[in-house]
Amino acid sequence: MSSRPIILGIVGDSAAGKTTLTRGIAQILGEDQVTAICTDDYHRYDRQQRKEMNISALHPDCNYLDIIEQHLQLLREGKSILKPIYNHSTGGFDAPEYIQPKKFVIVEGLLGYSTAAARSCYDVMTYLAPPESLRANWKIKRDTRKRGYEESQVLEQLKQREPDSEAYIRPQRQWADVVVSFYPPEDHPDQENLLLNVRLVLRPTIPHPDFTHILDDTGNHLGSAIRLVLDRDMGKPVDVLEVDGGATAEQVQELERILCSEVPYLGQFCSLEGNEDIGKLVGTTGETLQSYPLALTQLLITYHMLKADKVAKQLEGILA
């Protein structure tokens, strides 16, 4: 591994699935190898102050963006930070936490790509973009069960925050190397968690695995559950990999073997065969099922982190 940490960004609106993805990738890499931080901790005002000032947590003026920049730069240099902690349960701030970066750093939050200085610190940038109706349902369930809100309060908050979401959160999509969109299948439009499809927009900003020899837009031997097509995202050409919730383990494992052929570390420690917890989700009634679209998303992002580490290590060898 390289001497400096590899930094992954996971940005998206509130309840877009950032924490779920962060936990899954940390589990793959090994939690003892990962430092995870949330940029939501850098709010400038507590919940009561925001209410009095009529400003949302999504607005840049409500966050210490300059401190986020400083801390990202320090983490990239392998240096420790004293990170603030925002308590989502109380709406206030707890005592700051001393953070030492490990080999991999995952930075999730609302405004992680909002400045050029912050963006320059990431090795891999992802953006989560579920359909708004799905995100709203996720937010209602999370905030009513874990944060003490009433459903009516969450709906009102979504309405009030919408202008800031449109102005400050969604534009960050343009900076992502990978855009991740989980969505329900057409025949089950009310599906909220399990067996969702995923659409992975692969931007040419970083080199992606070469799936073209087994997938193309005219059909493939993996069946219709996995598709690779050319498309446009925000006006620019991109590859799009789609995996349906009904894809089988055998189909996904064939894509996994392509990843592992380039990064042996991936196959040794986090293959679907070797780690049964990859892609696991807990349903609304407490049952645990495995989502292969989620598993492949976790593996693809992990692949990019390991590739970035390999490149950084090679560069350090050249400069040494």
Summary of the structure (lengths in Angstrom):
residues: 320
radius of gyration: 19.5
end to end distance: 15.0
largest distance: 59.0
contacts: 1016
relative contact order: 0.15
helix: 42%
strand: 22%
